[in-house]
Amino acid sequence: MIINRIMGFIAAVLLPATMASASDETEIRSFLKITGFDVAIESIQLGAMAGPALTGEDPDVFGRQWQELAEEVFEPKSMLDDAIEMLSAVLPQDVLDHGMAFYESPLGQRLVEVENESHMTEDEVKYSEGADIVAELLESGDLRVQVYKAMGDAIGSTDTAIRSLIEIQVRYLLAAMAAGASELEMNENDLRGILQSQTDIMRDGIEENSLVANAYAYRDVSEADLIDYLSALQDPKMGQVYEILNAVQFEIMANRYETLASRLGELSPEQEL
């Protein structure tokens, strides 16, 4: 059952938390739209093109086959349905109400607008332009750099992201090996050990990507509004909102990448004639 998977995943990647009574499905649908989390879930499909890289394969080697499989496995409506099911089971009513109250505000809706635009922007564009913005901010000693870093810390700790990424990679690679789509030959414990040894590299990459992504997303938002947003994100109740949302998003990613890896054996390399 997917709910058992998400509860197990939350236990694996988050600190223990007390769950109050969960919210109903109608409220969850409204919550997803108002907070923009629906767009964040849909955008997972955009990043799926990098999947084969986790097994050392170039996505282009499979040509259109890979694109079609990724589009099928990461189908947006199906991912949203899973998110609704999970959140209906684990998102407490008071946490939902807190998140809705902020994101329904004029500032909240403005922020959702720019976040949605960022989610649906190609990574190559987002990270290239974001890196240029960060370079300019660092050169001028702009306060926004510190605000962006603090925002990244507030909406999901780096340690949580590392644990989540390790879970995703373990499930993906084990499925790929089982499908004969990876040349790796190791058991789960050895695989986890190797990935754990790379946590410092992961940490640096996550922190850098978070800063660059924030710089791109909020490039047209005023400094005053960013400080107000940071204050809202640092509220403990908002921290609960993002703990749950992050866990749900990572579980959906892990589930889909695991499924995709198990089907890589269906693909055959394409060569130019």
MOWOQUI-V961805 format. One record per residue. RES is the residue in one small letter. PSI is psi in degrees with one decimal (* if undefined). OMEGA is omega in radians with two decimals (* if undefined). Layout:
{{RES,PSI,OMEGA} {RES,PSI,OMEGA}}
This chain:
{{m,138.3,-3.09} {i,-31.3,3.13} {i,-39.1,3.07} {n,-36.7,3.13} {r,-44.3,-3.10} {i,-37.5,3.11} {m,-40.1,3.09} {g,-37.9,-3.14} {f,-42.9,3.09} {i,-42.1,3.13} {a,-32.6,-3.10} {a,-33.6,-2.99} {v,-13.5,-3.11} {l,159.9,2.99} {l,153.9,-3.12} {p,139.3,3.13} {a,149.6,3.11} {t,126.0,-3.13} {m,126.4,3.02} {a,-173.5,3.13} {s,136.8,-3.06} {a,166.1,-3.08} {s,162.0,-3.14} {d,166.4,-2.98} {e,-38.0,-3.13} {t,-43.9,3.12} {e,-36.3,3.13} {i,-43.2,3.13} {r,-42.9,3.11} {s,-40.8,3.12} {f,-44.7,-3.13} {l,-44.1,-3.09} {k,-45.2,-3.08} {i,-38.2,-3.13} {t,-13.7,-3.09} {g,6.3,-3.12} {f,-23.8,3.08} {d,-40.3,3.12} {v,-37.4,3.11} {a,-40.1,3.12} {i,-45.5,3.14} {e,-34.6,-3.08} {s,-11.9,3.09} {i,-33.6,-3.12} {q,-33.7,-3.11} {l,-36.5,-3.13} {g,-8.3,-3.07} {a,-19.0,-3.13} {m,-17.8,-3.12} {a,-0.3,-3.04} {g,-52.5,-3.08} {p,-21.9,-3.14} {a,-24.5,-3.14} {l,-19.7,3.09} {t,10.0,3.12} {g,6.7,-3.14} {e,150.4,3.02} {d,124.6,-3.13} {p,-32.4,-3.08} {d,-19.2,-3.08} {v,-25.7,-3.14} {f,-7.1,3.11} {g,-139.9,-3.07} {r,-27.4,3.13} {q,-45.3,-3.13} {w,-44.1,-3.12} {q,-42.9,-3.13} {e,-40.7,3.14} {l,-44.0,3.13} {a,-40.1,3.12} {e,-35.4,3.12} {e,-48.6,-3.07} {v,-38.7,-3.11} {f,38.3,-3.11} {e,123.3,-3.00} {p,-46.2,-3.09} {k,-40.9,3.12} {s,-41.2,3.12} {m,-39.3,3.11} {l,-39.7,3.10} {d,-40.7,3.10} {d,-41.5,3.14} {a,-41.9,3.14} {i,-43.5,3.13} {e,-45.7,-3.13} {m,-49.6,-3.08} {l,-34.3,3.10} {s,-27.3,-3.10} {a,-28.6,-2.96} {v,-7.5,-3.09} {l,110.9,-3.13} {p,148.2,-3.10} {q,-41.5,-3.09} {d,-32.0,3.10} {v,-42.9,3.08} {l,-47.4,-3.12} {d,-38.6,-3.14} {h,-46.4,3.13} {g,-41.8,3.14} {m,-41.8,-3.08} {a,-40.4,-3.14} {f,-48.4,-3.02} {y,-14.1,3.02} {e,-14.7,-3.13} {s,161.1,3.11} {p,-44.2,3.11} {l,-43.1,3.14} {g,-44.1,-3.14} {q,-35.4,3.07} {r,-41.2,3.14} {l,-39.8,3.09} {v,-38.3,3.13} {e,-47.8,-3.10} {v,-32.6,3.11} {e,-41.5,3.10} {n,-42.6,3.12} {e,-40.9,-3.13} {s,-42.6,3.14} {h,-38.2,-3.04} {m,8.7,3.08} {t,138.3,3.11} {e,138.3,-3.11} {d,-38.7,-3.11} {e,-40.9,3.12} {v,-47.8,-3.07} {k,-47.9,-3.06} {y,-27.9,3.07} {s,-50.6,-3.13} {e,-37.9,3.12} {g,-39.4,3.12} {a,-39.1,3.11} {d,-40.6,3.13} {i,-44.5,3.14} {v,-42.7,3.14} {a,-42.3,3.13} {e,-41.5,-3.14} {l,-41.0,3.12} {l,-40.1,-3.13} {e,-35.4,-3.11} {s,-4.5,-3.13} {g,32.4,-3.06} {d,138.4,3.13} {l,-25.4,-3.07} {r,-30.3,3.13} {v,-46.3,3.14} {q,-36.9,3.12} {v,-44.5,3.12} {y,-43.4,3.13} {k,-42.8,3.14} {a,-37.0,3.09} {m,-42.9,3.12} {g,-40.0,3.11} {d,-38.4,-3.04} {a,-36.3,-3.04} {i,-1.1,3.08} {g,114.7,-3.06} {s,152.1,3.10} {t,-37.8,-3.14} {d,-40.3,3.10} {t,-43.5,3.14} {a,-39.7,3.13} {i,-47.7,3.13} {r,-39.5,-3.13} {s,-45.3,-3.13} {l,-35.8,3.09} {i,-42.9,3.11} {e,-43.3,-3.14} {i,-47.1,-3.10} {q,-39.6,3.12} {v,-49.0,-3.10} {r,-39.1,3.13} {y,-51.1,-3.05} {l,-37.8,3.09} {l,-41.8,3.12} {a,-38.4,3.13} {a,-41.3,3.11} {m,-42.0,3.14} {a,-30.3,-3.13} {a,-1.7,-3.11} {g,21.3,-3.10} {a,5.9,3.10} {s,143.2,3.13} {e,-5.2,3.10} {l,144.2,3.06} {e,95.5,3.12} {m,160.2,3.13} {n,174.1,-3.06} {e,-41.6,-3.11} {n,-43.4,3.12} {d,-40.5,3.13} {l,-45.1,3.11} {r,-38.6,-3.13} {g,-42.0,3.12} {i,-45.3,-3.13} {l,-38.8,3.10} {q,-33.1,-3.13} {s,-11.5,-3.11} {q,13.8,-3.04} {t,-33.7,3.13} {d,-40.6,3.10} {i,-43.1,3.10} {m,-44.5,-3.10} {r,-48.0,-3.14} {d,-42.6,-3.11} {g,-41.9,3.14} {i,-45.5,-3.13} {e,-40.5,3.13} {e,-44.6,-3.14} {n,-37.7,3.12} {s,-44.3,3.12} {l,-46.8,-3.11} {v,-43.2,-3.14} {a,-41.1,3.11} {n,-40.5,-3.14} {a,-38.7,3.11} {y,-49.7,-3.04} {a,-41.7,-3.01} {y,22.9,-3.06} {r,-27.8,-3.11} {d,8.8,3.12} {v,137.2,-3.08} {s,155.4,3.13} {e,-39.1,-3.14} {a,-42.6,3.12} {d,-35.5,3.11} {l,-39.9,3.12} {i,-39.5,3.07} {d,-38.9,3.12} {y,-43.7,3.12} {l,-43.3,3.12} {s,-42.2,3.13} {a,-41.0,-3.12} {l,-27.5,-3.10} {q,-5.5,3.06} {d,132.1,-3.11} {p,-36.0,3.14} {k,-38.8,3.08} {m,-31.3,3.06} {g,-38.4,3.08} {q,-40.4,3.11} {v,-49.9,-3.06} {y,-29.0,3.04} {e,-46.3,-3.11} {i,-45.2,3.14} {l,-43.1,3.13} {n,-42.5,-3.13} {a,-41.7,3.13} {v,-45.4,-3.14} {q,-43.6,-3.14} {f,-36.0,3.12} {e,-40.5,3.10} {i,-43.6,3.11} {m,-47.1,-3.11} {a,-43.5,-3.14} {n,-44.0,-3.09} {r,-41.0,3.13} {y,-35.2,3.09} {e,-44.6,3.10} {t,-44.9,3.14} {l,-44.7,-3.12} {a,-37.2,-3.12} {s,-15.7,-3.10} {r,3.6,-3.14} {l,-25.1,3.11} {g,-16.9,3.11} {e,-17.8,-3.06} {l,152.7,3.06} {s,140.2,-3.12} {p,138.9,3.09} {e,135.7,3.14} {q,144.8,3.10} {e,139.1,3.12} {l,*,*}}
